[in-house]
Amino acid sequence: MKRVQILMLIGALLIVQKAHAHGNHGEGMHEHKEVQGIKNPLQATRTNIAEGCELYKKHCVSCHGISGKGDGKDGNGLNPPPDSLTHKVFKHGGTPGEIHMIITDGVLP
């Protein structure tokens, strides 16, 4: 996925639900089969991408950084630290449903 599409997906999914904490998922790569079938309800239109970027700036950039590398100023000292959103493979799975779950529920140590 292109970075803009990922940011759009993040922003679109933030529209659907607000964030709250989710339990520990453990170390290493894994999947969440129970949410893999969830589809992104929004199309990649200019409007949705723009709204997603604004939501990212408002809710995510302080920890994940403007470029999504996990280097935002408020992310220092967090446990776990903010993940880089620039990886091609995500630790918690890369389907829209899995990405939605992590954005919505977060991850606690």
C-alpha positions as CSV (number, residue, x, y, z in Angstrom):
1,M,0.0,0.0,0.0
2,K,1.1,3.5,-0.7
3,R,1.8,5.7,2.4
4,V,-1.1,8.0,1.5
5,Q,-3.4,5.0,1.3
6,I,-2.3,3.8,4.7
7,L,-2.8,7.2,6.2
8,M,-6.2,7.3,4.6
9,L,-7.1,4.0,6.0
10,I,-5.9,5.1,9.5
11,G,-7.9,8.2,9.3
12,A,-11.0,6.5,7.9
13,L,-10.9,3.9,10.6
14,L,-10.6,6.6,13.3
15,I,-13.8,8.0,12.0
16,V,-15.5,4.7,12.7
17,Q,-14.5,4.4,16.4
18,K,-12.5,6.3,19.0
19,A,-9.4,4.8,20.5
20,H,-9.3,2.9,23.8
21,A,-6.7,0.5,25.3
22,H,-6.5,-3.2,24.3
23,G,-4.6,-5.9,26.1
24,N,-1.1,-7.2,25.4
25,H,-0.7,-9.1,22.2
26,G,2.7,-10.6,23.0
27,E,6.0,-10.4,21.1
28,G,6.6,-11.2,17.4
29,M,4.4,-11.3,14.3
30,H,0.9,-12.7,14.7
31,E,-2.6,-12.5,13.2
32,H,-6.1,-11.7,14.5
33,K,-8.3,-14.0,12.5
34,E,-11.5,-12.8,14.3
35,V,-11.2,-9.3,12.6
36,Q,-9.5,-10.1,9.3
37,G,-12.8,-10.0,7.4
38,I,-13.7,-6.4,8.3
39,K,-13.6,-4.3,5.2
40,N,-12.8,-0.6,5.0
41,P,-16.2,1.1,4.4
42,L,-14.6,4.2,2.7
43,Q,-13.3,4.6,-0.8
44,A,-9.9,6.2,-1.4
45,T,-11.4,9.5,-2.6
46,R,-9.5,12.8,-2.4
47,T,-12.0,13.9,0.4
48,N,-11.5,10.8,2.5
49,I,-7.7,10.9,2.1
50,A,-7.7,14.6,3.1
51,E,-9.9,13.9,6.1
52,G,-7.7,10.9,7.0
53,C,-4.6,13.0,6.9
54,E,-6.2,15.6,9.2
55,L,-7.2,12.9,11.6
56,Y,-3.7,11.5,11.6
57,K,-2.3,15.0,12.3
58,K,-4.7,15.5,15.2
59,H,-4.6,12.1,16.8
60,C,-1.4,10.3,15.7
61,V,1.5,12.5,14.7
62,S,2.5,13.5,18.2
63,C,3.6,9.9,18.9
64,H,4.1,8.3,15.4
65,G,5.7,11.4,13.9
66,I,4.8,13.4,10.7
67,S,6.3,10.7,8.5
68,G,4.9,7.8,10.5
69,K,8.2,6.4,11.7
70,G,7.3,6.3,15.4
71,D,9.5,9.3,16.1
72,G,6.9,11.8,17.4
73,K,8.0,14.0,20.4
74,D,5.3,12.6,22.7
75,G,6.2,9.0,22.0
76,N,9.4,9.1,24.0
77,G,9.2,6.8,27.0
78,L,6.0,5.1,26.0
79,N,5.8,1.3,26.6
80,P,5.5,-0.1,24.1
81,P,7.0,2.7,22.0
82,P,5.1,4.0,19.0
83,D,5.5,1.6,16.0
84,S,6.7,2.8,12.7
85,L,3.8,2.9,10.3
86,T,6.1,2.7,7.3
87,H,6.8,-1.0,7.4
88,K,5.4,-3.1,4.6
89,V,4.4,-5.8,7.2
90,F,2.6,-5.0,10.5
91,K,3.3,-7.0,13.7
92,H,-0.5,-7.4,14.4
93,G,-1.5,-8.3,10.8
94,G,-2.1,-6.0,7.8
95,T,-5.7,-6.6,6.8
96,P,-8.0,-3.6,7.2
97,G,-9.8,-5.3,10.1
98,E,-6.5,-5.9,12.0
99,I,-5.3,-2.4,11.4
100,H,-8.7,-1.1,12.5
101,M,-8.5,-3.2,15.7
102,I,-5.0,-1.8,16.6
103,I,-6.1,1.8,15.9
104,T,-9.3,1.4,17.8
105,D,-8.0,-0.7,20.8
106,G,-4.4,0.2,20.9
107,V,-1.8,-2.1,22.5
108,L,-0.7,-2.2,26.1
109,P,2.5,-3.8,27.4
